[in-house]
Amino acid sequence: MDLVADMLVSQLQQNYSHLFDVTRVCPPLRRRFSRDGDESSRFNADRFLNRFRDYPRFLNGIKDQFDLFHIVDHSYGQLLHELPPERTIVTCHDLDTFQCLLDPVNDPRSLPFRKMMARTLSGFRKAERVTCDSQATRNELLRHKLVEPDRAVVVPNGIHPSCSLEANPTADREAAKLLGAPTADAIDMLHVGSTIRRKRIDLLLEIFAAVRKALPQSRLIRVGGEFTDQQSRLAETLGLTQAIVVLSNLERDVLAAVYRRAAVVLLPSEREGFGLPIVEALACGTPVIASDLPVLRETGGQAVEYCPIAQVDRWLEKIVNVTREKSEPTGAWMARRRAGIAQANKFSWAHYAAQMASLYQDVLTNI
């Protein structure tokens, strides 16, 4: 979400300052019960008060200073209870926030949590327009009748400028410190993202266990949050702990360097709103194997290999075939890279900002 806000504000200020005076509003977290680094229930209490009390009050005090509001994270939909809905746009990245309301059987939550999400959803539904990262997310919104069709539009994400084929010596050296010097026979499989349930880290580990039997020199590089206790236990049970490198809080240029070093990027999620690691990897010239989901086909097009989510044998087959292409003289590897780069070039933050600027003008014209 921060990436979207950063790229949008930067592009608007750079290319549309003649149309809009852009202000990024993000009040700091006020800590009442927790301290820096505390991720306990005390922190959750602070986060709740900030999201549902402090932030709304802050906006109520400044809302008369602005003509238009754009909430770039749908999980802050509760702010619509303070803002003028006819002048507010919300970006919906996925429907995970609302799963406990839309699918309570498969996502059971406590009554207080459901009440929080109900307030967030009721605010979200007030927005004049809802932008979606993908057509698949828009389809889900409409299927659940959360907004009317004429209020929901698709504005695909872009790719950070650091994601490219061009080497970055400084970032490459930093990546080498984290991963060791690159070698000709290295087979690093990369997963970028959080460890929440829908990312299917359990499946990722099972796939990697199968790959290690076929390609013993392979490693799994994980960029994102730390494994949960359950995921760590699974990795240990599968005998993978020593073959996994977990990285977190990478600068964008270092992440791009890690993408370029990888033999393949894996995305075995069961749900996604867009699948940003797909296009980031393709822009860096790295092949991708992803779950066969409509949203990921929308993002990756014909440049990505797709597998049924739970069929480990199919993942293994695809991974072995893709990693072997690089050493074969058939030209398949270069053809794959060219197709990936062509697909990645369809997504840019400049285009994203242009679509948003047009949307802003449309909303302001009709107030």
MARVEX-610899 format. One line per field, with one value per residue (C-alpha): residue number from 0; residue in one letter; x, y, z. Coordinates in nm, 3 decimals. Each point is the difference from the previous one (the first is absolute). Layout:
MARVEX-610899
resi = NUM | ...
resn = a | ...
xx = X | ...
yy = Y | ...
zz = Z | ...
//
This chain:
MARVEX-610899
resi = 0 | 1 | 2 | 3 | 4 | 5 | 6 | 7 | 8 | 9 | 10 | 11 | 12 | 13 | 14 | 15 | 16 | 17 | 18 | 19 | 20 | 21 | 22 | 23 | 24 | 25 | 26 | 27 | 28 | 29 | 30 | 31 | 32 | 33 | 34 | 35 | 36 | 37 | 38 | 39 | 40 | 41 | 42 | 43 | 44 | 45 | 46 | 47 | 48 | 49 | 50 | 51 | 52 | 53 | 54 | 55 | 56 | 57 | 58 | 59 | 60 | 61 | 62 | 63 | 64 | 65 | 66 | 67 | 68 | 69 | 70 | 71 | 72 | 73 | 74 | 75 | 76 | 77 | 78 | 79 | 80 | 81 | 82 | 83 | 84 | 85 | 86 | 87 | 88 | 89 | 90 | 91 | 92 | 93 | 94 | 95 | 96 | 97 | 98 | 99 | 100 | 101 | 102 | 103 | 104 | 105 | 106 | 107 | 108 | 109 | 110 | 111 | 112 | 113 | 114 | 115 | 116 | 117 | 118 | 119 | 120 | 121 | 122 | 123 | 124 | 125 | 126 | 127 | 128 | 129 | 130 | 131 | 132 | 133 | 134 | 135 | 136 | 137 | 138 | 139 | 140 | 141 | 142 | 143 | 144 | 145 | 146 | 147 | 148 | 149 | 150 | 151 | 152 | 153 | 154 | 155 | 156 | 157 | 158 | 159 | 160 | 161 | 162 | 163 | 164 | 165 | 166 | 167 | 168 | 169 | 170 | 171 | 172 | 173 | 174 | 175 | 176 | 177 | 178 | 179 | 180 | 181 | 182 | 183 | 184 | 185 | 186 | 187 | 188 | 189 | 190 | 191 | 192 | 193 | 194 | 195 | 196 | 197 | 198 | 199 | 200 | 201 | 202 | 203 | 204 | 205 | 206 | 207 | 208 | 209 | 210 | 211 | 212 | 213 | 214 | 215 | 216 | 217 | 218 | 219 | 220 | 221 | 222 | 223 | 224 | 225 | 226 | 227 | 228 | 229 | 230 | 231 | 232 | 233 | 234 | 235 | 236 | 237 | 238 | 239 | 240 | 241 | 242 | 243 | 244 | 245 | 246 | 247 | 248 | 249 | 250 | 251 | 252 | 253 | 254 | 255 | 256 | 257 | 258 | 259 | 260 | 261 | 262 | 263 | 264 | 265 | 266 | 267 | 268 | 269 | 270 | 271 | 272 | 273 | 274 | 275 | 276 | 277 | 278 | 279 | 280 | 281 | 282 | 283 | 284 | 285 | 286 | 287 | 288 | 289 | 290 | 291 | 292 | 293 | 294 | 295 | 296 | 297 | 298 | 299 | 300 | 301 | 302 | 303 | 304 | 305 | 306 | 307 | 308 | 309 | 310 | 311 | 312 | 313 | 314 | 315 | 316 | 317 | 318 | 319 | 320 | 321 | 322 | 323 | 324 | 325 | 326 | 327 | 328 | 329 | 330 | 331 | 332 | 333 | 334 | 335 | 336 | 337 | 338 | 339 | 340 | 341 | 342 | 343 | 344 | 345 | 346 | 347 | 348 | 349 | 350 | 351 | 352 | 353 | 354 | 355 | 356 | 357 | 358 | 359 | 360 | 361 | 362 | 363 | 364 | 365 | 366
resn = m | d | l | v | a | d | m | l | v | s | q | l | q | q | n | y | s | h | l | f | d | v | t | r | v | c | p | p | l | r | r | r | f | s | r | d | g | d | e | s | s | r | f | n | a | d | r | f | l | n | r | f | r | d | y | p | r | f | l | n | g | i | k | d | q | f | d | l | f | h | i | v | d | h | s | y | g | q | l | l | h | e | l | p | p | e | r | t | i | v | t | c | h | d | l | d | t | f | q | c | l | l | d | p | v | n | d | p | r | s | l | p | f | r | k | m | m | a | r | t | l | s | g | f | r | k | a | e | r | v | t | c | d | s | q | a | t | r | n | e | l | l | r | h | k | l | v | e | p | d | r | a | v | v | v | p | n | g | i | h | p | s | c | s | l | e | a | n | p | t | a | d | r | e | a | a | k | l | l | g | a | p | t | a | d | a | i | d | m | l | h | v | g | s | t | i | r | r | k | r | i | d | l | l | l | e | i | f | a | a | v | r | k | a | l | p | q | s | r | l | i | r | v | g | g | e | f | t | d | q | q | s | r | l | a | e | t | l | g | l | t | q | a | i | v | v | l | s | n | l | e | r | d | v | l | a | a | v | y | r | r | a | a | v | v | l | l | p | s | e | r | e | g | f | g | l | p | i | v | e | a | l | a | c | g | t | p | v | i | a | s | d | l | p | v | l | r | e | t | g | g | q | a | v | e | y | c | p | i | a | q | v | d | r | w | l | e | k | i | v | n | v | t | r | e | k | s | e | p | t | g | a | w | m | a | r | r | r | a | g | i | a | q | a | n | k | f | s | w | a | h | y | a | a | q | m | a | s | l | y | q | d | v | l | t | n | i
xx = 0.000 | 0.288 | 0.151 | -0.325 | -0.024 | 0.365 | -0.016 | -0.334 | 0.100 | 0.334 | -0.159 | -0.276 | 0.246 | 0.233 | -0.252 | -0.329 | 0.097 | -0.179 | -0.326 | 0.032 | 0.170 | 0.070 | 0.040 | 0.080 | -0.185 | 0.135 | -0.002 | 0.258 | -0.103 | -0.073 | 0.119 | -0.196 | 0.070 | 0.294 | 0.352 | 0.202 | 0.053 | -0.285 | -0.228 | -0.205 | -0.366 | 0.099 | 0.105 | -0.328 | -0.187 | 0.199 | -0.064 | -0.373 | -0.023 | 0.203 | -0.206 | -0.344 | 0.042 | 0.308 | 0.017 | -0.373 | 0.018 | 0.309 | -0.174 | -0.312 | 0.215 | 0.158 | -0.260 | -0.113 | 0.349 | -0.028 | -0.223 | 0.062 | 0.115 | 0.159 | 0.033 | 0.263 | -0.067 | -0.351 | 0.064 | -0.037 | -0.354 | -0.123 | 0.140 | -0.292 | -0.220 | 0.186 | 0.067 | -0.246 | -0.071 | -0.086 | 0.357 | 0.181 | 0.162 | 0.117 | 0.247 | -0.088 | 0.299 | -0.187 | -0.293 | 0.202 | -0.093 | -0.366 | 0.028 | -0.135 | -0.321 | -0.018 | 0.105 | -0.035 | 0.010 | 0.353 | 0.118 | -0.147 | 0.085 | -0.100 | -0.308 | 0.204 | 0.211 | -0.309 | -0.150 | 0.317 | -0.003 | -0.371 | 0.068 | 0.291 | -0.214 | -0.296 | 0.233 | 0.170 | -0.334 | -0.075 | 0.289 | -0.087 | 0.241 | 0.188 | 0.311 | 0.114 | 0.348 | -0.142 | -0.313 | -0.016 | -0.027 | -0.268 | -0.190 | 0.011 | -0.129 | -0.292 | -0.069 | -0.045 | -0.198 | 0.224 | -0.014 | -0.194 | 0.175 | 0.024 | 0.193 | 0.269 | 0.288 | 0.322 | 0.332 | 0.287 | 0.311 | 0.335 | 0.356 | 0.262 | 0.276 | 0.261 | -0.145 | 0.187 | 0.267 | 0.262 | 0.258 | 0.034 | 0.353 | -0.079 | -0.318 | 0.167 | 0.276 | -0.259 | -0.184 | 0.329 | 0.052 | -0.340 | 0.009 | 0.366 | 0.177 | -0.195 | 0.122 | -0.062 | -0.175 | -0.218 | -0.373 | -0.169 | -0.377 | -0.156 | -0.328 | -0.094 | -0.292 | -0.142 | -0.056 | -0.376 | -0.212 | -0.108 | 0.364 | 0.018 | 0.345 | -0.078 | -0.032 | 0.314 | 0.196 | -0.144 | 0.090 | 0.351 | 0.042 | -0.084 | 0.236 | 0.289 | -0.023 | 0.035 | 0.236 | 0.198 | 0.195 | -0.314 | -0.085 | -0.320 | 0.026 | -0.292 | -0.047 | -0.268 | -0.112 | 0.154 | -0.148 | -0.271 | 0.077 | -0.208 | 0.183 | 0.338 | -0.094 | -0.104 | 0.330 | 0.187 | -0.210 | 0.072 | 0.372 | 0.016 | 0.116 | 0.361 | -0.105 | -0.222 | 0.110 | -0.253 | 0.048 | -0.213 | -0.021 | 0.203 | 0.046 | -0.170 | 0.326 | 0.133 | -0.326 | 0.043 | 0.353 | -0.137 | -0.262 | 0.273 | 0.205 | -0.289 | -0.036 | -0.377 | -0.265 | -0.280 | -0.345 | -0.215 | -0.273 | -0.361 | -0.127 | 0.153 | -0.119 | 0.260 | 0.324 | 0.259 | 0.303 | -0.093 | 0.055 | 0.293 | 0.177 | -0.080 | 0.135 | 0.327 | 0.019 | -0.085 | -0.256 | -0.306 | -0.208 | -0.330 | -0.327 | -0.255 | -0.230 | -0.192 | 0.156 | 0.354 | -0.068 | -0.128 | 0.329 | 0.245 | -0.166 | 0.176 | 0.340 | -0.055 | -0.027 | -0.310 | -0.067 | -0.306 | 0.044 | 0.037 | 0.164 | 0.357 | 0.108 | -0.104 | 0.192 | 0.306 | -0.024 | -0.031 | 0.284 | 0.241 | -0.085 | 0.033 | 0.328 | 0.157 | -0.091 | 0.277 | 0.275 | -0.158 | 0.092 | -0.358 | -0.055 | -0.306 | 0.146 | 0.054 | -0.342 | -0.150 | 0.187 | -0.117 | -0.361 | 0.027 | 0.144 | -0.270 | -0.266 | 0.157 | 0.013 | -0.380 | 0.009 | 0.136 | -0.062 | -0.011 | -0.301 | -0.148 | 0.025 | -0.144 | -0.307 | -0.037 | 0.034 | -0.276 | -0.217 | 0.063 | -0.108 | -0.312 | -0.103 | 0.071 | -0.197 | -0.307 | -0.010
yy = 0.000 | 0.237 | -0.068 | 0.098 | 0.322 | 0.089 | -0.060 | 0.176 | 0.311 | 0.017 | -0.029 | 0.250 | 0.256 | -0.054 | 0.000 | 0.146 | 0.287 | 0.235 | -0.180 | -0.109 | 0.112 | -0.338 | -0.053 | -0.338 | -0.041 | -0.269 | 0.094 | -0.184 | -0.290 | 0.119 | -0.254 | -0.016 | -0.356 | -0.126 | 0.108 | -0.015 | -0.360 | -0.131 | -0.218 | -0.138 | 0.050 | 0.343 | 0.103 | -0.132 | 0.215 | 0.304 | -0.082 | -0.036 | 0.339 | 0.167 | -0.147 | 0.045 | 0.302 | 0.215 | -0.011 | 0.074 | 0.290 | 0.134 | -0.009 | 0.163 | 0.295 | 0.053 | -0.122 | 0.353 | 0.076 | -0.238 | -0.047 | -0.370 | -0.296 | -0.325 | -0.284 | -0.226 | -0.294 | -0.147 | -0.125 | 0.364 | 0.017 | 0.108 | 0.346 | 0.051 | 0.054 | 0.331 | 0.105 | 0.126 | -0.321 | 0.183 | 0.135 | -0.316 | -0.279 | -0.329 | -0.246 | -0.365 | -0.232 | -0.320 | -0.117 | -0.166 | 0.270 | -0.091 | -0.380 | -0.049 | 0.169 | -0.144 | -0.356 | -0.044 | -0.379 | -0.006 | 0.312 | -0.011 | 0.301 | 0.140 | 0.217 | 0.318 | -0.058 | -0.054 | 0.322 | 0.190 | -0.141 | 0.072 | 0.366 | 0.001 | -0.159 | 0.233 | 0.297 | -0.154 | -0.044 | 0.373 | 0.103 | 0.184 | -0.226 | -0.317 | -0.076 | -0.362 | -0.129 | -0.266 | -0.098 | -0.312 | 0.214 | 0.214 | -0.315 | -0.113 | 0.337 | -0.022 | -0.364 | 0.087 | 0.313 | 0.226 | 0.288 | 0.080 | -0.079 | 0.364 | 0.088 | -0.267 | 0.046 | -0.194 | 0.181 | -0.254 | 0.053 | 0.098 | -0.123 | 0.177 | 0.157 | -0.214 | -0.314 | -0.031 | -0.203 | 0.263 | -0.097 | 0.219 | -0.055 | 0.139 | -0.203 | -0.307 | 0.019 | 0.027 | -0.301 | -0.193 | 0.082 | -0.147 | -0.301 | -0.061 | 0.051 | -0.129 | -0.324 | -0.160 | -0.305 | 0.186 | -0.066 | 0.256 | -0.012 | 0.321 | 0.077 | 0.361 | 0.080 | -0.040 | -0.326 | 0.038 | -0.308 | 0.078 | 0.015 | -0.377 | -0.013 | -0.360 | -0.086 | 0.198 | -0.210 | -0.326 | 0.103 | 0.092 | -0.333 | -0.178 | 0.224 | -0.069 | -0.369 | 0.075 | 0.298 | -0.042 | 0.323 | 0.215 | 0.258 | 0.178 | 0.376 | 0.153 | 0.377 | 0.129 | -0.081 | -0.265 | -0.348 | -0.071 | -0.261 | -0.254 | 0.075 | -0.025 | -0.338 | -0.122 | 0.116 | -0.187 | -0.313 | 0.003 | 0.044 | 0.336 | 0.240 | 0.018 | 0.053 | 0.304 | 0.362 | 0.246 | 0.368 | 0.289 | 0.377 | 0.017 | 0.329 | -0.001 | -0.004 | -0.293 | -0.188 | 0.053 | -0.138 | -0.309 | -0.040 | 0.010 | -0.265 | -0.245 | -0.295 | 0.012 | 0.183 | -0.205 | 0.127 | -0.288 | 0.221 | -0.114 | 0.360 | 0.323 | 0.345 | 0.065 | -0.197 | 0.277 | -0.234 | -0.148 | 0.316 | 0.112 | -0.329 | 0.009 | 0.355 | -0.129 | -0.278 | -0.280 | -0.271 | -0.052 | -0.304 | 0.088 | -0.149 | -0.037 | 0.280 | 0.236 | 0.304 | -0.132 | -0.088 | 0.355 | 0.136 | -0.249 | -0.069 | -0.254 | 0.079 | -0.204 | -0.372 | -0.097 | -0.299 | -0.133 | 0.120 | -0.328 | -0.221 | -0.013 | -0.234 | 0.254 | 0.276 | -0.223 | -0.077 | 0.367 | 0.110 | -0.263 | 0.082 | 0.376 | -0.013 | -0.236 | 0.226 | 0.243 | -0.252 | -0.139 | 0.135 | 0.011 | 0.373 | -0.074 | 0.190 | 0.322 | -0.031 | -0.034 | 0.311 | 0.204 | -0.104 | 0.088 | 0.344 | 0.071 | -0.096 | 0.210 | 0.302 | 0.009 | 0.126 | 0.335 | 0.249 | 0.279 | -0.167 | -0.066 | 0.369 | 0.107 | -0.215 | 0.131 | 0.360 | -0.052 | -0.158 | 0.288 | 0.250 | -0.200 | -0.015 | 0.371 | 0.095 | -0.186 | 0.134
zz = 0.000 | 0.080 | -0.342 | -0.171 | 0.202 | -0.061 | -0.375 | -0.044 | 0.194 | -0.179 | -0.346 | 0.077 | 0.132 | -0.293 | -0.286 | 0.124 | 0.230 | -0.241 | 0.079 | 0.362 | 0.318 | 0.158 | 0.373 | 0.153 | 0.329 | 0.231 | 0.370 | 0.210 | 0.219 | 0.352 | 0.255 | 0.323 | 0.113 | -0.209 | -0.086 | -0.321 | -0.107 | 0.216 | -0.215 | 0.290 | 0.084 | 0.136 | -0.348 | -0.142 | 0.251 | -0.113 | -0.365 | 0.063 | 0.175 | -0.272 | -0.284 | 0.149 | 0.227 | -0.062 | -0.380 | -0.051 | 0.246 | -0.175 | -0.338 | 0.141 | 0.099 | -0.343 | -0.247 | -0.091 | -0.132 | -0.298 | -0.303 | -0.054 | 0.206 | -0.112 | 0.252 | -0.154 | 0.232 | 0.021 | 0.354 | 0.108 | -0.134 | 0.344 | -0.079 | -0.241 | 0.306 | 0.051 | -0.360 | -0.262 | -0.197 | -0.323 | -0.002 | 0.108 | -0.203 | 0.152 | -0.151 | 0.059 | -0.023 | 0.092 | 0.210 | 0.277 | 0.250 | -0.035 | -0.019 | 0.353 | -0.116 | -0.350 | 0.089 | 0.378 | -0.018 | -0.146 | 0.182 | 0.350 | 0.215 | 0.336 | 0.035 | 0.074 | -0.311 | -0.217 | 0.134 | -0.088 | -0.351 | -0.037 | 0.076 | -0.243 | -0.272 | 0.055 | -0.043 | -0.302 | -0.174 | 0.025 | -0.228 | -0.319 | -0.194 | 0.080 | -0.202 | -0.023 | -0.078 | -0.230 | -0.189 | 0.218 | 0.315 | -0.162 | -0.094 | 0.363 | 0.120 | -0.240 | 0.078 | 0.365 | -0.099 | 0.208 | -0.249 | -0.315 | -0.331 | -0.108 | 0.316 | -0.036 | -0.244 | -0.066 | 0.034 | -0.008 | 0.211 | -0.145 | 0.044 | 0.208 | -0.215 | 0.175 | -0.158 | -0.327 | -0.177 | 0.079 | 0.258 | 0.308 | 0.136 | 0.345 | 0.037 | -0.148 | 0.262 | 0.276 | -0.139 | -0.004 | 0.368 | 0.077 | -0.233 | -0.071 | -0.330 | -0.301 | -0.151 | -0.338 | 0.142 | 0.255 | -0.012 | 0.222 | 0.009 | 0.124 | 0.176 | 0.072 | 0.226 | 0.347 | 0.186 | 0.046 | -0.065 | -0.355 | -0.112 | 0.059 | 0.152 | 0.096 | -0.368 | -0.083 | 0.248 | -0.133 | -0.354 | 0.107 | 0.178 | -0.326 | -0.195 | 0.238 | -0.084 | -0.371 | 0.032 | 0.325 | -0.056 | 0.005 | 0.268 | 0.091 | 0.050 | 0.190 | -0.003 | 0.235 | 0.353 | 0.219 | -0.008 | 0.253 | 0.264 | -0.192 | -0.325 | 0.173 | 0.143 | -0.345 | -0.151 | 0.273 | -0.045 | -0.374 | 0.066 | -0.177 | 0.268 | -0.117 | -0.363 | 0.066 | 0.023 | 0.143 | -0.081 | 0.117 | -0.035 | -0.319 | -0.179 | -0.339 | -0.197 | 0.205 | -0.054 | -0.374 | 0.023 | 0.179 | -0.274 | -0.266 | 0.182 | 0.036 | -0.234 | 0.034 | 0.204 | 0.154 | 0.096 | 0.133 | 0.152 | 0.018 | -0.023 | -0.128 | -0.092 | -0.269 | 0.045 | -0.009 | 0.037 | -0.338 | -0.200 | 0.216 | -0.070 | -0.372 | -0.023 | 0.150 | -0.259 | 0.243 | -0.089 | 0.218 | 0.092 | 0.167 | 0.116 | -0.275 | 0.115 | -0.231 | 0.166 | -0.049 | -0.364 | -0.040 | 0.138 | -0.150 | -0.335 | -0.220 | 0.150 | 0.318 | 0.066 | 0.204 | 0.224 | 0.182 | 0.357 | 0.190 | -0.263 | 0.122 | -0.279 | -0.264 | 0.179 | 0.014 | -0.372 | -0.094 | 0.229 | -0.131 | -0.363 | 0.044 | 0.191 | -0.255 | -0.294 | 0.091 | -0.074 | -0.317 | -0.345 | -0.131 | 0.059 | 0.217 | 0.296 | -0.197 | -0.161 | 0.348 | 0.119 | -0.300 | 0.057 | 0.368 | -0.065 | -0.259 | 0.255 | 0.275 | -0.230 | 0.003 | 0.359 | 0.111 | 0.279 | -0.258 | -0.162 | 0.344 | 0.092 | -0.336 | 0.056 | 0.355 | -0.113 | -0.254 | 0.268 | 0.240 | -0.263 | -0.075 | 0.366 | 0.056 | -0.310 | 0.121 | 0.356
//
